Amino acid sequence: MSNYADMATAELIDLLFKEEDRVTLEHIQEIAHRGDEARPRLLEILESEDYWYEGQRGEFWIELHVLSILSLMGDPAVLPKALDVVMDSYFAEQHWVTGRWPDLLAQFGETAAEPLMKFIKELKGAYKDSFDYSLARSQAAKALTLIALEDETVRPRAAEFLCQIFTDPEEHDRSFLSQAVLCPIALDRKAGLEAVRKMFHRKVIAESAYGKYNDVVRYVSDRRYDLRDDFGDDPFDFYDPEAIAIRQKRWESNDTLEFGEHDYHRAYVGPAPFPLPFERWYPKSEVAVPAGYIESEAGNVVRKDKVGRNDPCICGSGKKYKKCCGQSG
C-alpha cells in the first residue's frame, strides 16, 4: 500500500486517475485532509465537461472520486458547484455517481437543506423534457431526508416542505413523487401519510413503486424495516476492499460476473466503464471452417483451391459443384 501521507497533493490527485476504480478509502481520506491545498484542482476536475462526457479508463471514475473527497471535506462553499453537476451526471449516464447523490449530498449536513429544497422546486415541471430530472429531484429529496433524520433542527422545515410538495395540486411529476413517497413519512409520520394519501387520491403516484396507499402504510408500520435504508447507504462503499476486488474480477470475466443474492451491491456493479474491444462483446463464432475453405487474415472464409464445375461440391452435399454452390458463382 502506498504511503499517502508522504506524497505531494498534486501527486495524490494524479494517482486517482492511474488507480481508476482501485482507489482506496485511505487515499480519498488523505486528499480530503489536504483541504485548501487540494480544493482548486478538485473543483477544476469537477467542473470539466470533458471528464463527465468524454472520460475514458482512469477518467471514467474521476468525478466519483472528486465528489467523494469534496463531500468528505463538507465545505458549504463547494455545495453549489456539486449541485451544478447533478444533471451532468445523469446526462452523461454516470451511474456510479447518480446512485450515490443522496449519500454524497447528505455529507454537507444542515447547510445543504435549503439549497436542496431550492433544487427540488426549481426543477418542478422539468420532467416533461427528460426523465432524468425526475430522478435528480428524488435523489435530492432523499438527501434532504437523510440530513433531517440526523439533525433535529432541520427536521420540521424539511418535513413541512416535503408535505407541501405532496399536497401541491400543480405537482404532476409521477416518477419523482413515486420514488420520494417515503420521504415526508419518515420525517413526520402523521402529516406525511396524509400528504401521501392525497397524492394517491389524485392518482399521481405510480403503484409500481410501493403499491397502493394501504401497502405504503403497512410498509412503514413494519418494525422490521429501518426507513433510513430507503434513502441512502454508505457513501464510501465504492472503496471497500471487497468491492474493489470483485470489480476487478468482473472486468476480467468479460463483464459477465454472476452475483449471488447477497453480493449484488452498487459498490460492485455498474455500467461498463469504457468501450471494450469489439471481440469482447461479440466473441468469434466457434463454427468450423468448411472443408476446402480457409480463414483469411481479415476473418473472411475463402476457397482454398479452385474447384472444377464437375468436381464434388466442397460444402459436402455430395452434389457436383455446378449443381450446388457453383450455381451462384
VMD Tcl script that draws the C-alpha trace (Angstrom):
set ca {
  {0.00 0.00 0.00}
  {1.23 3.49 -0.83}
  {2.27 5.80 1.98}
  {-0.18 8.55 1.01}
  {0.88 10.88 3.82}
  {4.36 11.20 2.27}
  {3.06 12.11 -1.20}
  {2.53 15.63 -2.55}
  {-1.07 16.71 -3.05}
  {-0.72 17.00 -6.83}
  {0.77 13.52 -6.92}
  {-2.11 12.14 -4.87}
  {-4.67 13.62 -7.27}
  {-2.79 12.31 -10.31}
  {-2.80 8.89 -8.70}
  {-6.62 8.93 -8.68}
  {-6.51 8.72 -12.47}
  {-3.93 5.95 -12.51}
  {-5.69 3.80 -9.93}
  {-9.02 4.01 -11.80}
  {-11.60 2.01 -9.77}
  {-8.94 0.61 -7.42}
  {-8.62 3.83 -5.38}
  {-8.66 3.13 -1.64}
  {-10.55 4.90 1.12}
  {-7.23 5.85 2.74}
  {-6.28 7.61 -0.49}
  {-9.57 9.54 -0.53}
  {-9.24 10.49 3.14}
  {-5.67 11.75 2.73}
  {-6.64 14.12 -0.09}
  {-9.64 15.36 1.90}
  {-7.24 16.03 4.78}
  {-5.24 18.37 2.50}
  {-8.22 20.77 2.38}
  {-7.49 24.13 0.76}
  {-4.38 22.80 -0.93}
  {-6.34 20.17 -2.88}
  {-9.63 22.00 -3.43}
  {-8.77 24.16 -6.51}
  {-7.64 21.18 -8.60}
  {-10.59 19.08 -7.41}
  {-13.05 21.78 -8.44}
  {-11.33 22.15 -11.79}
  {-11.91 18.44 -12.43}
  {-15.48 18.56 -11.12}
  {-16.46 21.36 -13.49}
  {-14.80 19.87 -16.56}
  {-17.36 18.52 -19.02}
  {-14.58 16.54 -20.69}
  {-14.37 14.23 -17.69}
  {-18.14 13.87 -17.40}
  {-18.88 13.21 -21.04}
  {-15.65 12.06 -22.66}
  {-13.70 10.40 -19.87}
  {-12.16 7.02 -20.63}
  {-10.48 4.46 -18.38}
  {-8.91 6.38 -15.47}
  {-11.03 9.42 -16.25}
  {-14.24 7.41 -16.06}
  {-14.24 7.26 -12.25}
  {-12.52 10.55 -11.53}
  {-15.70 12.55 -10.91}
  {-16.89 10.00 -8.35}
  {-13.55 10.24 -6.56}
  {-13.63 14.03 -6.59}
  {-17.21 14.19 -5.28}
  {-16.37 11.69 -2.56}
  {-13.43 13.83 -1.44}
  {-15.33 17.12 -1.58}
  {-18.29 15.66 0.33}
  {-15.89 14.35 2.96}
  {-14.48 17.88 3.30}
  {-18.05 19.13 3.79}
  {-17.23 22.72 2.77}
  {-20.55 24.61 2.31}
  {-18.93 26.80 -0.36}
  {-18.49 23.73 -2.55}
  {-22.13 22.65 -2.37}
  {-23.45 24.91 -5.19}
  {-20.79 23.54 -7.51}
  {-21.78 19.99 -6.61}
  {-25.44 20.75 -7.32}
  {-24.46 22.32 -10.63}
  {-23.12 19.00 -11.91}
  {-26.01 16.80 -10.75}
  {-27.68 16.91 -14.15}
  {-24.36 16.38 -15.91}
  {-24.06 13.08 -14.07}
  {-27.45 12.00 -15.40}
  {-26.99 13.25 -18.94}
  {-23.59 11.54 -19.07}
  {-25.16 8.36 -17.65}
  {-22.53 8.17 -14.95}
  {-24.43 5.64 -12.85}
  {-21.64 5.18 -10.33}
  {-22.36 8.81 -9.33}
  {-26.13 9.11 -9.81}
  {-26.81 6.26 -7.41}
  {-24.82 7.99 -4.66}
  {-26.18 11.52 -4.72}
  {-28.27 11.21 -1.52}
  {-25.27 9.95 0.45}
  {-22.82 12.44 -1.03}
  {-25.06 15.49 -0.63}
  {-26.08 14.49 2.89}
  {-22.41 14.73 3.89}
  {-22.73 18.52 3.71}
  {-25.23 18.44 6.57}
  {-27.56 21.24 7.63}
  {-26.09 23.77 5.20}
  {-27.38 21.67 2.29}
  {-31.03 21.68 3.40}
  {-32.17 24.97 1.87}
  {-30.16 24.52 -1.38}
  {-31.72 21.06 -1.81}
  {-35.22 22.45 -1.34}
  {-34.47 25.13 -3.90}
  {-33.12 22.50 -6.30}
  {-36.32 20.43 -6.00}
  {-38.57 23.47 -6.52}
  {-36.65 24.88 -9.48}
  {-36.85 21.59 -11.40}
  {-40.61 21.31 -11.00}
  {-42.06 20.56 -14.41}
  {-38.68 19.75 -15.94}
  {-39.70 16.08 -16.14}
  {-41.56 17.00 -19.33}
  {-38.17 17.44 -21.02}
  {-36.39 14.44 -19.55}
  {-36.98 11.62 -17.07}
  {-33.54 12.44 -15.66}
  {-34.96 15.48 -13.89}
  {-37.41 13.26 -12.00}
  {-34.54 11.04 -10.86}
  {-32.44 14.01 -9.77}
  {-35.32 15.53 -7.78}
  {-35.99 12.24 -6.00}
  {-32.32 11.90 -5.07}
  {-32.33 15.45 -3.73}
  {-35.44 14.66 -1.63}
  {-33.70 11.60 -0.20}
  {-30.60 13.64 0.62}
  {-32.79 16.21 2.39}
  {-34.48 13.42 4.33}
  {-31.16 11.91 5.41}
  {-29.99 15.30 6.66}
  {-33.24 15.91 8.54}
  {-33.17 12.48 10.16}
  {-29.72 13.29 11.57}
  {-30.40 16.92 12.51}
  {-33.49 17.67 14.56}
  {-33.16 21.39 13.87}
  {-33.70 20.72 10.15}
  {-36.50 18.16 10.51}
  {-39.56 20.42 10.98}
  {-38.73 22.64 7.99}
  {-37.84 19.70 5.77}
  {-40.98 17.79 6.75}
  {-43.15 20.82 6.06}
  {-41.51 21.36 2.68}
  {-41.95 17.75 1.57}
  {-45.55 17.63 2.74}
  {-46.24 20.80 0.76}
  {-44.74 19.14 -2.32}
  {-47.04 16.15 -1.92}
  {-50.13 18.29 -1.41}
  {-49.36 20.70 -4.24}
  {-52.13 20.35 -6.86}
  {-49.72 21.64 -9.50}
  {-47.18 18.87 -8.86}
  {-47.56 16.23 -11.59}
  {-44.14 14.58 -11.69}
  {-45.28 10.98 -11.13}
  {-41.80 9.46 -11.23}
  {-40.40 11.91 -8.69}
  {-43.35 11.50 -6.32}
  {-43.32 7.71 -6.59}
  {-39.62 7.45 -5.77}
  {-39.78 10.02 -2.95}
  {-43.00 8.74 -1.42}
  {-41.39 7.69 1.88}
  {-39.55 10.97 2.45}
  {-42.31 13.03 4.12}
  {-43.48 10.00 6.10}
  {-40.02 9.37 7.55}
  {-39.85 12.93 8.91}
  {-43.44 13.33 10.15}
  {-45.45 10.12 10.12}
  {-48.91 11.62 10.60}
  {-48.60 14.63 8.31}
  {-46.52 12.67 5.81}
  {-49.05 9.85 5.46}
  {-51.85 12.36 4.99}
  {-49.92 14.20 2.29}
  {-49.13 10.93 0.51}
  {-52.75 9.82 0.80}
  {-53.83 12.94 -1.06}
  {-51.36 12.24 -3.83}
  {-52.70 8.70 -4.18}
  {-56.20 10.14 -4.32}
  {-55.11 12.41 -7.17}
  {-53.62 9.34 -8.91}
  {-50.23 10.93 -9.46}
  {-48.21 8.20 -7.75}
  {-47.30 5.06 -9.66}
  {-48.27 1.95 -7.73}
  {-45.29 0.09 -9.22}
  {-43.01 1.68 -6.60}
  {-44.57 0.77 -3.24}
  {-48.01 -0.47 -4.24}
  {-51.28 1.15 -3.22}
  {-51.65 3.58 -0.33}
  {-52.51 0.81 2.13}
  {-49.37 -1.04 1.06}
  {-47.32 2.03 1.91}
  {-48.95 2.23 5.35}
  {-48.17 -1.41 6.03}
  {-44.60 -0.99 4.89}
  {-43.82 2.00 7.12}
  {-45.56 0.29 10.04}
  {-43.42 -2.84 9.83}
  {-40.81 -2.50 12.58}
  {-38.50 -4.98 10.84}
  {-37.51 -2.25 8.40}
  {-35.49 0.89 9.05}
  {-36.75 3.61 6.72}
  {-33.29 5.13 6.63}
  {-32.24 2.24 4.42}
  {-34.58 3.51 1.72}
  {-32.81 6.85 1.43}
  {-29.13 6.14 1.43}
  {-26.20 3.88 2.11}
  {-22.53 4.12 2.99}
  {-21.27 7.00 0.82}
  {-17.85 5.37 0.56}
  {-18.85 1.76 -0.12}
  {-17.16 2.01 -3.53}
  {-13.80 1.98 -1.75}
  {-14.43 -1.17 0.28}
  {-11.57 -3.66 -0.37}
  {-14.03 -6.42 -1.22}
  {-15.83 -4.17 -3.69}
  {-12.53 -3.30 -5.36}
  {-11.59 -6.98 -5.68}
  {-14.96 -8.01 -7.10}
  {-14.89 -5.22 -9.69}
  {-11.51 -6.36 -10.95}
  {-12.85 -9.90 -11.27}
  {-15.81 -8.55 -13.15}
  {-13.68 -6.85 -15.78}
  {-11.52 -9.96 -16.16}
  {-14.61 -12.09 -16.74}
  {-15.76 -10.04 -19.74}
  {-18.38 -8.11 -17.80}
  {-20.46 -11.24 -17.13}
  {-19.71 -11.92 -13.47}
  {-22.60 -13.65 -11.73}
  {-23.58 -12.17 -8.39}
  {-25.20 -14.10 -5.58}
  {-28.28 -12.71 -3.89}
  {-26.26 -11.19 -1.05}
  {-23.39 -9.93 -3.19}
  {-25.40 -7.73 -5.54}
  {-24.49 -4.23 -4.40}
  {-23.94 -0.89 -6.05}
  {-20.30 -0.87 -4.95}
  {-19.61 -3.88 -7.13}
  {-21.75 -3.42 -10.21}
  {-22.41 -0.62 -12.64}
  {-22.15 0.27 -16.29}
  {-19.29 -0.89 -18.45}
  {-16.57 1.60 -17.52}
  {-15.24 2.17 -21.02}
  {-15.70 0.72 -24.52}
  {-14.40 -2.83 -24.51}
  {-12.73 -4.26 -27.63}
  {-15.24 -5.41 -30.22}
  {-14.28 -9.05 -29.78}
  {-15.00 -8.82 -26.03}
  {-18.64 -8.00 -26.73}
  {-19.03 -10.22 -29.79}
  {-16.71 -13.23 -29.45}
  {-15.89 -15.04 -32.67}
  {-18.18 -17.95 -33.51}
  {-16.81 -21.41 -32.87}
  {-18.35 -22.78 -36.10}
  {-15.71 -24.77 -38.02}
  {-14.44 -23.59 -41.41}
  {-15.94 -25.88 -44.12}
  {-13.66 -28.37 -45.85}
  {-11.94 -26.80 -48.84}
  {-12.02 -23.31 -47.32}
  {-9.59 -21.36 -45.20}
  {-9.98 -18.29 -42.97}
  {-8.14 -15.24 -44.25}
  {-6.28 -12.79 -42.02}
  {-9.23 -10.44 -42.39}
  {-11.52 -13.10 -40.94}
  {-13.30 -13.97 -44.18}
  {-13.87 -17.56 -45.31}
  {-12.40 -18.14 -48.80}
  {-11.85 -21.13 -51.07}
  {-8.50 -22.86 -50.58}
  {-8.19 -24.17 -54.17}
  {-10.02 -23.59 -57.43}
  {-12.90 -26.05 -57.77}
  {-13.91 -27.58 -61.10}
  {-17.57 -27.32 -62.04}
  {-17.89 -31.11 -62.27}
  {-15.96 -31.76 -59.03}
  {-17.80 -32.75 -55.84}
  {-19.04 -29.61 -54.08}
  {-16.75 -28.69 -51.21}
  {-19.70 -27.96 -48.95}
  {-20.06 -31.73 -48.52}
  {-23.54 -32.03 -50.05}
  {-22.46 -34.85 -52.40}
  {-23.66 -32.92 -55.45}
  {-21.43 -31.64 -58.22}
  {-20.18 -28.14 -57.62}
  {-22.06 -26.77 -60.66}
  {-25.34 -28.15 -59.25}
  {-24.73 -26.80 -55.75}
  {-22.69 -23.81 -54.53}
  {-21.40 -23.20 -58.05}
  {-24.84 -22.07 -59.21}
  {-24.26 -18.71 -57.61}
  {-20.72 -18.42 -58.93}
}
mol new
graphics top color blue
foreach p $ca { graphics top sphere $p radius 0.5 }
foreach p [lrange $ca 0 end-1] q [lrange $ca 1 end] { graphics top cylinder $p $q radius 0.2 }
display resetview
